[in-house]
Amino acid sequence: MTATTKSRVAVSAFFFLPGLCFASWASRIPDISAKLGMNSGQLGQLLLAI
């Protein structure tokens, strides 16, 4: 593998993996807020803190 290819793979992984983590977490926000018994204001403050 050339240095250019290694760099391309590293940059792709750098953007893909956090995006995947955020997407999987963001789709569960309603479940998490319901489980914790949070109203929309509390949820907004939590998301702002993150």
N, C-alpha and C positions, 0 to 999 in steps of 0.2 A: 504494500500500500504506500502510495506516495504521501509526502507531507501535506499536499493540497487536499487529498482525499481524506486523510486523517482529520485535518482541520474542519473540513465540511461535515464530516460525521459528528465531530464534537460539537460544533455549533448547532447542528440539527437536533442533537440530543438535548443540548442546553435549552432550547426553546420548546421542544416537544414534551419533555417530561414534566416541567412545571405546568404547562398548559393542560396536560392530561390530569394532573393532580387537582388543579383548580376546577376543571370541568366536572370531575367526579365529585368533588366536594360541593360545588355550587348546585348541582342537581339534587343534593340531599338537604339543602338548607331548610325547606319546609318541614321535613321529617325531624330534623334536629331541633328546630324551634318548638315544634309540637311536643317532642319528648321532654324538653326542658321547661315547658310551660311558659314560654316567652311571648309577650305581645309584640306588635310590630315596632313600637318605639324601642323596646329593649333589644330587639333583633337588630334594628338600625344602629344603635350604639355599639353593639358587639361588632358588627361588620365595619363600622367606622374605625374601631380600635384595631382591627386587623389590617 
